[in-house]
């Protein structure tokens, strides 16, 4: 059976896919998000979600970790490997910090432990959708050179000799923050605040930095561009 879908008349409204095997929670989130201006698709499994993604491109996914069959972590990782850079918010009955980090390492943008208030999910979705928007041109930002790669902080695009290089929304947002003031140290707290990630902790910043280094560094173990300043935070040092 194909996933259910519900849409307001405004087809420019952001589209969220909710993937959870709990029919009650699917109904609750579908109605709540719809009432707050979202188009909503729902699926009960990773298989249904994959089927739906063949025909639609949502703006964000709310994804339960404890799905039957392919779980939410596995689906998140698969979507990232396939080049999907939309925000992914994981839902789980486990809320320990280690579980959150596991979700972020799989490529998720955020993590909510059950039970949760629908309003909290709504606010986080809006925050992540803002993060995935290009930086206003009025910021007058310049392209940043990172060896044989270039990052455009206005279009949030990283390119190399062979063309565009895929970044997730979280990775692009982090690079944009650092690129606004190259050679200036940003604390983890400042980065978390700029990325609206304060709810999930500064350790999440470290995870995003690790993922970003894999995209921009010739050798992520010995960074040339994105440096750790012990006791202070991170600094981006562009160069050839």
C-alpha positions in Angstrom: 0.0 0.0 0.0 1.4 3.4 -0.9 1.9 5.9 1.9 -0.9 8.3 2.8 -0.5 11.9 1.9 -2.3 15.0 2.9 -1.7 18.5 1.5 -3.0 22.0 2.0 -4.0 24.0 -1.0 -0.7 26.0 -0.9 1.6 23.7 -2.9 4.5 26.0 -2.0 4.2 24.9 1.7 7.1 22.8 3.0 6.5 19.0 2.6 7.4 16.7 5.5 7.4 12.9 5.4 6.7 11.1 8.7 7.9 7.6 8.9 6.8 5.6 12.0 5.2 2.2 12.6 2.9 3.6 15.3 -0.4 4.5 13.5 -1.6 6.7 16.3 1.6 8.8 16.2 1.4 9.0 12.4 -2.2 10.3 12.6 -1.3 12.8 15.4 1.7 14.2 13.5 0.0 14.3 10.2 -2.9 16.3 11.5 -0.7 18.6 13.7 1.8 19.4 11.0 -1.0 19.9 8.4 -2.8 22.3 10.8 0.5 24.3 11.0 0.9 24.8 7.3 2.8 21.7 6.1 2.1 19.2 3.4 2.5 15.8 5.0 3.2 12.3 3.7 3.3 9.3 6.1 4.8 5.8 5.9 4.8 2.9 8.3 8.2 1.4 7.2 11.4 2.2 5.4 10.1 0.2 2.5 7.0 2.4 2.2 9.2 5.5 2.6 11.4 4.4 -0.2 8.4 3.8 -2.4 7.1 7.2 -1.7 10.5 8.9 -2.4 10.4 7.5 -5.9 7.6 9.9 -6.7 8.0 12.9 -4.3 10.8 15.0 -2.9 9.9 16.1 0.7 11.7 19.1 2.3 12.3 17.1 5.5 11.8 13.7 7.0 10.7 12.7 10.6 12.0 9.2 11.0 11.5 6.6 13.8 14.6 4.6 14.6 12.7 1.5 15.7 11.1 0.6 12.4 10.4 -3.0 11.5 12.9 -4.4 9.0 15.3 -1.7 7.9 15.5 0.6 10.9 15.7 4.4 10.9 19.5 4.6 11.3 20.0 2.3 8.3 17.6 4.3 6.2 19.2 7.6 7.2 22.6 6.3 6.2 21.2 5.0 2.9 19.6 8.3 2.1 22.8 10.2 2.8 24.8 7.8 0.6 22.2 8.3 -2.2 22.8 12.1 -2.0 19.7 13.1 -0.1 20.6 16.3 1.8 17.2 17.2 3.3 16.8 17.6 7.1 16.2 14.3 8.9 14.9 14.3 12.5 15.1 11.0 14.2 12.5 9.8 16.8 13.3 7.1 19.4 12.3 5.8 22.8 15.9 6.0 23.8 17.2 9.5 24.7 20.7 8.9 26.0 23.4 11.2 24.7 25.3 8.2 23.1 22.1 7.3 21.1 21.9 10.9 19.9 25.5 10.9 18.7 24.9 7.5 16.9 22.0 9.1 15.0 24.0 12.2 14.1 26.9 10.0 12.9 24.5 8.2 10.6 23.7 11.5 9.0 20.6 12.8 10.9 20.3 16.5 11.7 18.4 16.1 15.0 17.1 13.7 17.5 13.9 13.7 19.6 13.2 11.1 22.4 9.7 9.8 22.8 7.4 11.0 24.3 7.8 14.5 22.9 5.6 17.5 22.4 4.5 18.0 18.8 5.2 21.7 19.2 8.9 20.9 19.9 9.1 18.9 16.7 7.4 21.7 14.8 10.0 24.3 16.1 12.9 22.0 15.3 11.6 21.3 11.8 11.3 25.1 11.1 14.8 25.7 12.4 16.3 23.0 10.2 14.4 24.2 7.1 15.8 27.7 7.8 19.3 26.3 8.0 18.9 24.6 4.6 18.0 27.9 2.9 20.8 29.7 1.0 22.4 32.7 2.8 20.9 36.0 1.6 22.9 37.7 -1.1 23.0 40.9 0.9 25.5 39.3 3.2 28.1 40.1 0.5 30.1 36.9 1.1 32.9 35.7 -1.0 33.7 32.3 -2.4 36.2 30.5 -0.1 39.1 28.5 -1.6 39.9 25.2 0.0 42.8 23.7 -1.9 41.3 22.4 -5.2 37.8 23.0 -3.9 35.6 26.2 -3.7 32.7 26.9 -1.4 30.1 29.4 -2.3 28.5 30.5 1.0 25.6 32.2 -0.8 24.5 29.2 -2.8 25.8 26.7 -0.1 27.6 24.8 -2.8 31.0 23.0 -2.7 32.7 22.3 -6.0 36.0 20.7 -7.1 37.8 19.8 -10.3 35.2 17.2 -11.2 32.2 19.4 -10.4 29.8 19.7 -7.5 30.6 17.9 -4.2 27.7 16.7 -2.2 27.1 18.3 1.3 24.2 17.6 3.6 22.3 20.6 4.8 24.0 20.4 8.2 27.5 20.2 6.7 26.8 23.1 4.3 25.3 25.2 7.1 28.4 24.6 9.3 30.8 25.5 6.5 28.8 28.6 5.8 29.0 29.7 9.4 32.8 29.2 9.5 33.3 30.8 6.0 31.6 34.0 7.1 34.7 34.8 9.2 37.6 32.8 8.0 40.6 32.6 10.3 38.4 33.4 13.3 37.9 30.9 16.0 34.3 29.9 16.8 33.5 28.1 20.1 31.3 25.0 20.0 28.6 27.0 21.8 28.7 29.8 19.1 28.5 27.2 16.4 25.6 25.3 18.1 23.7 28.6 18.5 24.3 29.6 14.9 23.1 26.2 13.7 20.2 26.2 16.1 21.5 22.9 17.6 21.7 23.9 21.2 19.0 21.4 22.3 21.1 18.4 21.2 24.4 19.6 22.7 27.8 20.8 21.6 29.0 17.3 21.1 26.8 17.3 18.0 29.0 20.1 16.6 32.0 17.8 16.8 30.1 15.2 14.8 29.3 17.7 12.1 32.9 18.8 12.0 34.1 15.3 11.5 31.6 14.7 8.7 32.5 18.1 7.0 36.3 17.3 7.1 35.6 14.1 5.1 34.2 16.4 2.3 36.8 19.2 2.3 40.1 17.8 3.6 42.6 15.8 1.5 43.3 13.8 4.8 40.6 14.3 7.4 43.0 12.9 10.1 45.4 15.8 9.5 43.2 18.8 8.6 44.6 21.6 6.4 41.6 23.9 6.4 39.2 23.1 9.3 41.4 23.2 12.5 40.7 22.4 16.1 41.9 25.1 18.5 42.3 23.2 21.8 40.1 24.6 24.6 38.5 27.2 22.2 36.7 25.6 19.3 37.2 25.5 15.5 38.6 27.8 12.8 38.4 27.6 9.0 41.7 28.6 7.3 41.2 28.8 3.5 44.1 28.4 1.2 45.6 26.5 -1.8 
